[in-house]
Amino acid sequence: GGTEEKQGTMFITQRAPGGGKVQKTVKLPKIDSAKGVEAVTQSSQSTELLLANKQMAEVQGQLEHKKIEFNERMAKCKEREDHLAHKQSKLTQEAAKFQLFLKENDAKRARALKRAQEEANLRKTKEKEAEGLREEMGETMSKLEQSKVNLEAGMVYQTYLERVAEFSEDFMEIGDIVKRYETLVATNSDLQVKVQRNNEETERLRLELAQLTKKLQNEVLVQSSVIAEHQERLEKAKIEANAEELVKEQREDAAKSRIRETGEARMAILNLYNRCRLTHLSESRPKQEAKDVMLALRYIDERMRDLQTIVSAAEAAGVILDYKVREAVVDRQFVSKAPQGQAAPPQGASAAKAKAKPRQKAGGGGESADLTGLLNPGAQAPLE
């Protein structure tokens, strides 16, 4: 019973460097009816512990609920992504069908144009032949008329030929002269036929050259259409590549942002862990820096619970109230005694540090200053 009462009226603030027994302790002033206060303090601590456990359970439940909602959202996102991928595949197939339709349509158009050109060429050829026949018929009619004229005028020649046959030794009759003439005319006709054939062959070759030229032009048009189609596909591929590159850069930026946030959170946790470890003078504090973030968070939670328990016990015992009253009185005395023109001594947290120095010289060491920082959360103790 005596040991428990003694432990209820003191706080262990520092232990030996070698991990041995307690070097020095600071006893707080006893207050009347301390046993009643101790019972109330223990009851309030149990209540606060139950409330804290209840709050932790509620927070854990909310966290599990949020996890379930997050998983449901991710499932919906995955479903939407699959739906979009299906629609993209369907659109790609439809685009391919449309491109095939356009290609077939262009091919049909090229064949129709070629057929129309061939028919136009054939029509021109037939019209040219008809024109030639009409000219030939006109020439024949002209020749017929000329023959009639020549017949009338040729009677003079018949008389002349008769007289030639009569007086010539080479031609016995007019028939011989006529045969000779027919032979010469036939030879002339053969020569004219050859010339006509040569002209027709030249015309045929010219037509073939024109048809070949048109065919090559059609092929050039078809190939130009194919080239334009490939260029369009190339542009689409470039646009898709640029879009994919943009999405990739956005994903990389998001990943970098998440890594940076994770690093900042880790540095903040480790910084808070080191501050708690440096201000924790108990023998149970960690001797080395934590590498595991979850281990550091558990230590920070335990340290905050311990500090909250100490502050609650001090408030219940009235120690913090008495300390603040004494601090205000001392500050007023320093202000009233300070000569004019001289800066007033520090108040608040600075006064608490100034008071802590004489206590250290009196034998309290760093324990009194650490206790002051624990009992007065407004005062910021310097880091070691």
Secondary structure in CASP SS format (residue, H / E / C, confidence):
PFRMAT SS
TARGET T0000
AUTHOR 0000-0000-0000
METHOD secondary structure of the structure
MODEL  1
G C 1.00
G H 1.00
T H 1.00
E H 1.00
E H 1.00
K H 1.00
Q H 1.00
G H 1.00
T C 1.00
M E 1.00
F E 1.00
I C 1.00
T C 1.00
Q C 1.00
R E 1.00
A C 1.00
P C 1.00
G C 1.00
G C 1.00
G C 1.00
K C 1.00
V E 1.00
Q C 1.00
K C 1.00
T C 1.00
V E 1.00
K E 1.00
L C 1.00
P C 1.00
K C 1.00
I C 1.00
D C 1.00
S C 1.00
A H 1.00
K H 1.00
G H 1.00
V H 1.00
E H 1.00
A H 1.00
V H 1.00
T H 1.00
Q H 1.00
S H 1.00
S H 1.00
Q H 1.00
S H 1.00
T H 1.00
E H 1.00
L H 1.00
L H 1.00
L H 1.00
A H 1.00
N H 1.00
K H 1.00
Q H 1.00
M H 1.00
A H 1.00
E H 1.00
V H 1.00
Q H 1.00
G H 1.00
Q H 1.00
L H 1.00
E H 1.00
H H 1.00
K H 1.00
K H 1.00
I H 1.00
E H 1.00
F H 1.00
N H 1.00
E H 1.00
R H 1.00
M H 1.00
A H 1.00
K H 1.00
C H 1.00
K H 1.00
E H 1.00
R H 1.00
E H 1.00
D H 1.00
H H 1.00
L H 1.00
A H 1.00
H H 1.00
K H 1.00
Q H 1.00
S H 1.00
K H 1.00
L H 1.00
T H 1.00
Q H 1.00
E H 1.00
A H 1.00
A H 1.00
K H 1.00
F H 1.00
Q H 1.00
L H 1.00
F H 1.00
L H 1.00
K H 1.00
E H 1.00
N H 1.00
D H 1.00
A H 1.00
K H 1.00
R H 1.00
A H 1.00
R H 1.00
A H 1.00
L H 1.00
K H 1.00
R H 1.00
A H 1.00
Q H 1.00
E H 1.00
E H 1.00
A H 1.00
N H 1.00
L H 1.00
R H 1.00
K H 1.00
T H 1.00
K H 1.00
E H 1.00
K H 1.00
E H 1.00
A H 1.00
E H 1.00
G H 1.00
L H 1.00
R H 1.00
E H 1.00
E H 1.00
M H 1.00
G H 1.00
E H 1.00
T H 1.00
M H 1.00
S H 1.00
K H 1.00
L H 1.00
E H 1.00
Q H 1.00
S H 1.00
K H 1.00
V H 1.00
N H 1.00
L H 1.00
E H 1.00
A H 1.00
G H 1.00
M H 1.00
V H 1.00
Y H 1.00
Q H 1.00
T H 1.00
Y H 1.00
L H 1.00
E H 1.00
R H 1.00
V H 1.00
A H 1.00
E H 1.00
F H 1.00
S C 1.00
E C 1.00
D C 1.00
F C 1.00
M C 1.00
E C 1.00
I H 1.00
G H 1.00
D H 1.00
I H 1.00
V H 1.00
K H 1.00
R H 1.00
Y H 1.00
E H 1.00
T H 1.00
L H 1.00
V H 1.00
A H 1.00
T H 1.00
N H 1.00
S H 1.00
D H 1.00
L H 1.00
Q H 1.00
V H 1.00
K H 1.00
V H 1.00
Q H 1.00
R H 1.00
N H 1.00
N H 1.00
E H 1.00
E H 1.00
T H 1.00
E H 1.00
R H 1.00
L H 1.00
R H 1.00
L H 1.00
E H 1.00
L H 1.00
A H 1.00
Q H 1.00
L H 1.00
T H 1.00
K H 1.00
K H 1.00
L H 1.00
Q H 1.00
N H 1.00
E H 1.00
V H 1.00
L H 1.00
V H 1.00
Q H 1.00
S H 1.00
S H 1.00
V H 1.00
I H 1.00
A H 1.00
E H 1.00
H H 1.00
Q H 1.00
E H 1.00
R H 1.00
L H 1.00
E H 1.00
K H 1.00
A H 1.00
K H 1.00
I H 1.00
E H 1.00
A H 1.00
N H 1.00
A H 1.00
E H 1.00
E H 1.00
L H 1.00
V H 1.00
K H 1.00
E H 1.00
Q H 1.00
R H 1.00
E H 1.00
D H 1.00
A H 1.00
A H 1.00
K H 1.00
S H 1.00
R H 1.00
I H 1.00
R H 1.00
E H 1.00
T H 1.00
G H 1.00
E H 1.00
A H 1.00
R H 1.00
M H 1.00
A H 1.00
I H 1.00
L H 1.00
N H 1.00
L H 1.00
Y H 1.00
N H 1.00
R H 1.00
C H 1.00
R H 1.00
L H 1.00
T H 1.00
H C 1.00
L C 1.00
S C 1.00
E C 1.00
S C 1.00
R C 1.00
P C 1.00
K C 1.00
Q C 1.00
E C 1.00
A C 1.00
K C 1.00
D C 1.00
V H 1.00
M H 1.00
L H 1.00
A H 1.00
L H 1.00
R H 1.00
Y H 1.00
I H 1.00
D H 1.00
E H 1.00
R H 1.00
M H 1.00
R H 1.00
D H 1.00
L H 1.00
Q H 1.00
T H 1.00
I H 1.00
V H 1.00
S H 1.00
A H 1.00
A H 1.00
E H 1.00
A H 1.00
A H 1.00
G C 1.00
V H 1.00
I H 1.00
L H 1.00
D H 1.00
Y H 1.00
K H 1.00
V H 1.00
R H 1.00
E H 1.00
A H 1.00
V H 1.00
V H 1.00
D H 1.00
R H 1.00
Q H 1.00
F H 1.00
V H 1.00
S H 1.00
K H 1.00
A C 1.00
P C 1.00
Q C 1.00
G C 1.00
Q C 1.00
A C 1.00
A C 1.00
P C 1.00
P C 1.00
Q C 1.00
G C 1.00
A H 1.00
S H 1.00
A H 1.00
A H 1.00
K H 1.00
A H 1.00
K H 1.00
A H 1.00
K H 1.00
P H 1.00
R H 1.00
Q H 1.00
K H 1.00
A H 1.00
G H 1.00
G H 1.00
G C 1.00
G C 1.00
E H 1.00
S H 1.00
A H 1.00
D H 1.00
L H 1.00
T H 1.00
G H 1.00
L H 1.00
L H 1.00
N C 1.00
P C 1.00
G C 1.00
A C 1.00
Q C 1.00
A C 1.00
P C 1.00
L C 1.00
E C 1.00
END
